[in-house]
Amino acid sequence: MPRTRLGKPVAARSAVMTIDDLAAHLQVSKSSLYKLAQDGKVPGQKVGKHWRFRRQTIDNWLSQDRPAPRARRH
């Protein structure tokens, strides 16, 4: 059975990702992902205190042809 980069079997992947899952998938920090989600730049929804992201929605979002968000300079 094929495996993900994290070693999990592909069939075992959940349809819903946590902030940790998506940050690892996108290779960004959790703090950056929180900011992107709060600003509506990444499709997700808050469930109580926690962000959740549908894998299919994220895959569709990633496949869209659009400019990448610019990094903010401090």
Number of C-alpha atoms within 10 A of each C-alpha: 6 9 12 12 10 9 8 12 12 12 10 9 12 11 10 15 18 16 19 14 17 20 17 14 13 11 10 12 13 15 11 12 20 15 12 15 19 15 10 11 12 17 16 21 14 11 8 7 6 9 17 20 20 16 18 11 15 17 10 10 14 13 9 8 7 8 6 7 8 6 7 5 4 3
